[in-house]
Amino acid sequence: MLKQFEASDQTKLFYYESGQGRLVLFQHGFSMDHRQVIEIWPDLDNIRLICLDVRGHGFTGLTTPDTLTLEHAVQDLLALFEHLGQPPTIVGGISLGAAITMELTKHLEIEQLIVCRPAFAPDSDTSHFDIFRRLQDIMQSKPQDQWAESLEQQPEFQSLAETAPRNQETYRRLLEHPRLEELMIWMDALETEVMTITGSQLGQLSCRTDIIGQEQDTLHPAQLARSLSRQIPHARLHYVVSGGSSDEAYRASMQSTLTKILTS
């Protein structure tokens, strides 16, 4: 069920809630919303799932561009927990959501962290965002009716047909996103605001940590998942089907992997 509450700046924040039991937060990725989580979430008893639509995503408003930051997203989550009257014992997320929940561990004592298909890490290389950067250049320099054609002509984009075809579809869908302008503000913010949690702090995490990687996914390099699994003590590394698989196979693989993580 989709619900809402009001942040301290009067912005209406929307969140999804389902089930009863242990409170589990699982956050969506960039350009997505709570529906991404619903698609890959397994049918499990004794779990109360929540997912906040981050500002500029889903049904949540934007207010001002300066609120589109990782730190502000963390503050919105803390406000959600206050609204609910309790914090979650398990937190996790996909891509941007994984980065937000890693940042959240600085503010909240948790039992378990689930980092799924990470795109961000402390002091990590960001060359996997180069196509986003080309896309920003295209949007700033060309009329809208030329955006799609210009993207298709980029050598970096064309090479994805062999290495990561699902990523190509992600970029194509992004150009048709109803909140594209706000997403580009997010991209600008992510270029300038690095993660504030450090590798040293990740190395001091005492909670159980599960990391989910995927091959053939240039936006979420498997090498980044492996690197995080080495930084975080006793982290367990899992893999879902490769980025060349169908949407149906990916959803089934995610559900199976999350079931294993949450029941073992």
C-alpha positions in Angstrom: 0.0 0.0 0.0 1.3 3.5 -0.9 1.2 5.9 2.0 2.5 9.4 2.6 3.8 11.7 5.4 5.1 15.2 5.5 8.7 16.1 5.9 9.9 19.0 8.1 10.0 21.3 5.0 6.3 20.4 4.2 7.2 18.2 1.3 4.9 15.2 0.9 7.0 12.0 0.9 5.4 8.8 -0.4 6.4 5.3 0.7 5.3 1.8 0.1 4.5 -0.6 2.9 3.5 -4.2 2.8 3.4 -7.2 5.2 3.8 -7.6 8.9 6.8 -8.6 11.0 10.4 -7.5 11.0 10.7 -4.0 9.6 12.9 -4.1 6.4 13.8 -1.0 4.4 14.7 -1.7 0.7 15.4 1.3 -1.5 14.9 1.7 -5.3 17.5 2.8 -7.7 18.1 5.9 -9.8 15.2 6.9 -12.0 13.0 4.2 -10.5 10.6 4.1 -7.5 8.9 1.7 -5.1 7.6 -0.4 -8.0 11.1 -1.6 -8.9 11.3 -3.1 -5.4 7.8 -4.7 -5.7 8.9 -6.4 -8.9 11.9 -8.2 -7.4 10.7 -8.7 -3.8 10.0 -12.3 -2.7 6.8 -13.4 -1.0 8.0 -13.9 2.6 6.2 -14.2 5.9 7.1 -12.1 9.0 8.5 -9.2 7.0 7.1 -5.6 6.9 8.6 -4.1 3.8 9.0 -0.3 3.4 10.4 1.7 0.5 10.5 5.5 0.2 10.1 7.2 -3.1 13.2 9.4 -3.0 12.7 13.1 -3.9 12.4 13.6 -7.6 11.3 9.9 -8.0 7.9 8.2 -8.1 5.2 10.1 -6.3 7.4 12.2 -4.0 7.8 15.9 -4.9 11.0 17.8 -5.6 10.8 21.1 -3.6 14.2 22.6 -4.3 17.2 21.1 -6.2 19.4 21.3 -3.1 17.4 18.5 -1.5 18.5 16.0 -4.2 21.5 14.6 -2.3 22.4 11.4 -0.6 22.6 13.1 2.7 19.1 14.6 2.3 17.7 11.2 1.3 19.2 9.8 4.5 17.5 12.5 6.5 14.2 11.8 4.8 14.5 8.1 5.7 15.2 9.0 9.4 12.1 11.1 9.3 10.2 8.1 7.9 11.3 5.9 10.8 10.2 8.6 13.2 6.9 8.7 11.5 6.6 4.9 11.7 7.6 4.9 15.4 10.5 2.5 14.9 13.6 2.0 12.8 14.2 -1.0 10.6 16.5 -3.9 11.6 17.4 -4.7 8.0 18.2 -2.1 5.3 19.2 -2.4 1.7 18.7 -1.2 -1.8 19.6 -1.3 -5.4 22.2 1.1 -7.1 21.4 4.6 -5.7 19.3 2.9 -3.0 22.3 0.8 -2.0 24.4 4.0 -1.7 21.8 5.7 0.4 21.5 2.7 2.8 25.3 2.5 3.1 25.2 6.1 4.2 22.4 5.3 6.5 24.6 3.0 8.5 26.4 6.1 9.9 23.2 7.2 11.6 21.5 3.9 12.5 22.5 0.7 14.2 21.2 -2.2 12.1 21.4 -6.0 12.1 21.8 -6.5 8.4 22.8 -4.6 5.3 21.9 -5.7 1.7 23.9 -3.9 -1.1 22.4 -4.8 -4.4 24.1 -4.0 -7.8 26.1 -1.1 -6.3 26.9 1.8 -8.6 28.6 3.9 -5.9 31.3 3.3 -3.4 33.8 5.5 -1.4 36.6 6.8 -3.6 35.6 4.5 -6.5 36.1 5.0 -10.2 33.1 6.6 -11.9 33.9 5.8 -15.5 30.7 3.6 -15.7 28.7 6.9 -15.6 30.3 8.2 -18.8 27.2 7.6 -20.9 25.2 9.5 -18.5 27.7 12.4 -19.0 27.3 12.1 -22.8 23.6 12.1 -22.3 23.8 15.3 -20.3 25.9 16.9 -23.0 23.4 15.9 -25.7 20.5 17.4 -23.7 22.3 20.7 -23.2 23.5 21.1 -26.8 20.8 19.6 -29.0 17.0 20.0 -29.4 14.9 17.4 -27.8 13.8 15.7 -31.0 17.5 14.9 -31.7 18.3 13.4 -28.3 17.5 9.8 -29.0 19.3 9.7 -32.4 22.4 11.5 -30.9 22.5 8.9 -28.1 22.4 6.0 -30.6 25.4 7.4 -32.4 27.6 7.5 -29.3 30.3 4.8 -29.6 30.1 4.1 -25.9 26.4 3.5 -26.3 26.7 1.3 -29.3 29.3 -1.0 -27.6 26.7 -1.9 -25.0 24.8 -4.0 -27.6 27.4 -6.7 -27.0 28.5 -6.1 -23.4 25.4 -5.0 -21.6 22.2 -4.8 -23.7 19.9 -4.2 -20.7 21.9 -1.0 -20.0 21.1 0.2 -23.5 17.4 -0.1 -22.8 17.9 1.7 -19.5 19.2 4.8 -21.3 16.5 4.7 -24.0 13.8 4.6 -21.3 15.5 7.4 -19.4 14.9 9.7 -22.4 11.2 9.1 -22.1 11.1 9.4 -18.3 8.3 11.9 -17.2 10.7 13.4 -14.6 13.8 13.5 -16.7 14.7 17.1 -15.9 14.7 16.3 -12.1 16.8 13.2 -12.7 19.4 15.3 -14.5 19.5 17.5 -11.4 20.2 14.4 -9.4 23.0 13.5 -11.8 24.6 16.9 -11.4 24.4 16.4 -7.6 25.9 13.0 -7.7 28.8 14.3 -9.8 29.7 16.8 -7.0 28.6 15.0 -3.9 30.7 11.9 -3.2 29.6 9.4 -0.6 30.5 10.6 2.9 31.0 7.2 4.3 34.6 6.2 4.0 36.2 2.8 3.2 37.5 2.8 6.8 34.0 3.2 8.1 32.8 0.4 5.9 35.6 -1.7 7.3 34.3 -1.2 10.8 30.7 -2.4 10.1 29.7 -5.1 12.5 26.3 -6.0 11.0 25.8 -8.9 8.7 26.3 -7.7 5.1 25.2 -9.3 1.9 26.3 -7.9 -1.5 24.6 -8.8 -4.8 26.5 -8.4 -8.0 25.7 -8.9 -11.7 27.9 -9.5 -14.7 27.2 -7.8 -18.0 26.0 -4.7 -16.2 28.3 -1.7 -17.0 26.2 0.7 -14.9 26.7 -1.6 -11.8 30.1 -3.2 -12.4 30.5 -6.6 -10.8 34.0 -5.5 -9.9 32.5 -2.9 -7.6 30.4 -5.5 -5.8 33.6 -7.6 -5.3 35.5 -4.6 -4.1 32.9 -3.8 -1.5 32.8 -7.4 -0.4 36.5 -7.2 0.4 36.1 -3.9 2.3 33.3 -4.9 4.6 34.2 -7.6 7.2 32.7 -11.0 6.6 30.5 -9.7 3.7 28.8 -12.5 1.7 28.9 -12.0 -2.1 26.0 -13.3 -4.3 25.4 -13.1 -8.0 22.1 -12.8 -9.9 21.7 -13.8 -13.6 23.8 -11.8 -16.0 22.7 -8.5 -17.6 22.1 -10.3 -20.9 19.2 -12.3 -19.4 15.5 -11.5 -19.8 13.5 -9.3 -17.4 11.6 -12.4 -16.2 14.8 -14.3 -15.5 16.3 -11.3 -13.7 13.2 -10.9 -11.5 13.2 -14.6 -10.6 16.9 -14.6 -9.8 16.5 -11.5 -7.6 13.6 -13.1 -5.7 15.5 -16.3 -5.2 18.6 -14.5 -4.0 16.7 -12.2 -1.6 14.8 -15.2 -0.2 18.1 -17.0 0.5 19.6 -13.8 2.1 16.5 -13.1 4.3 15.8 -16.7 5.4 19.3 -18.0 6.1 
